[in-house]
Amino acid sequence: MTTEQDLIDQLTATGDYKVIRRLKPVDRYHDDSGAPKQIGLYLDTEATGLNPDTDKVIELAMVPFEYDAEGRIYRILPAYNAFQDPGIPIPAFITRLTGISGQMVAGQAIDLEQVAQLLSGASLVIAHNARFDRPLVESLHAGFETVAWACSIADVNWNEEGFEGVKLEYLGYKYGFFYEGHRATIDCLAGIELLSQDLPSGERVLKRLLDNAGRTDVRLWADRAPFPKKDELRQRGYRWSPGGEGIRKAWYKDLPADQVDAEMRYLNQAVYSRQVEVLPMDRFDAKLRYSRRV
C-alpha cells in the first residue's frame, strides 16, 4: 500500500519537487535531558496599524516554552491569547490582513494579571520583529519593560546564513512548513518551530539567538551630521530620530560594542570629513534592546 510518505519520497527524489507540510503544533521538541532549563515566552501581537508608537494592540498571544543554554527546546506550555478592544475603529486593511473585526474585539480586554504571571516566570521574551512588538506591549504592562528581549529576525543573522528574506512565512517555507499566518497564536507556534531548527552552518537557531541577545549594544548618534549625507547614512543603516522631550534629534545606529571604533572611523572619513573624537552613545543590553526607552 502506497502511503503519503512514499509519494513524498518519490517526488523529492526526482529533484524537481519540494514538499512542505502544514505546521502541526507539538507538545515538546526534546525529552528531558536533565540540563538546567529556563522559560521563554514567544510573543506576537496584532494591532490597529503598523506604527508601534501610535497604534494599539487588538490581539496578544504568548506561548511559554522550556529551553536550555544550548538552544534545545523542551515542553511547550499552555498559551495565552486574548483580544483587546482598542477603543477606535479597526482599519479595513487590518481586518483584511488579520481577519480581526471590530465586532470580534468589542468589549474584550487582555487579562493583565495573567500576563504578569507569565512574565514572572520568564527569562526571555522573543518576537519576530521585536522592534514593533515591544513598544506596543510596554504600553500595556510595565512587566514588559524589565524582562530581557530577543528578536528572531535581528538576532539570528539570516542573511549571513544565505536566506534572502526574513518574513516568518518565508523562513517557514525554507524549513519545509507552512501555516495560516497573521493571527497571534499560530504565529508564535511557527516562531518556536523556527527556533527549533538548525541553521545551514549547523548551529541551532535558538542557540544563535541566545548568543546574540546576550551582547551589549551601543546606540551611536551621528550628532550634527551634514544634511547632504542623509542618504548615505540611511543606506548604511542609520535611522532618523526627530527628537522630542528628552530625545535627541539626530541620525543613529545600533551596533555591537566591538564595532564602535570602526564605525567612528567611517563617520570621520565619509560623513564629517574631519576628526570627531567623541559622539553621543547609549549602551544597552537585552533588558532595553528594541524598547522605545533607549
Secondary structure, 3 states (H helix, E strand, C coil): CCCHHHHHHHHHHCCCCCCCEECCCCCECCCCCCCCCEEEEEEEEEECCCCCCCCCEEEEEEEEEEECCCCCEEEECCCEEEECCCCCCCCHHHHHHHCCCHHHHCCCCCCHHHHHHHHHCCCEEEECCHHHHHHHHHCCCCHHHHCCEEECCCCCCCHHHCCCCCCHHHHHHHCCEECCCCCHHHHHHHHHHHHCCECCCCCEHHHHHHHHHCCCEEEEEECCCCHHHHHHHHHCCCEEEEEECCEEEEEEEEEEHHHHHHHHHHHHHHHHCCCCCCCCEEEECCCCCCCCCC
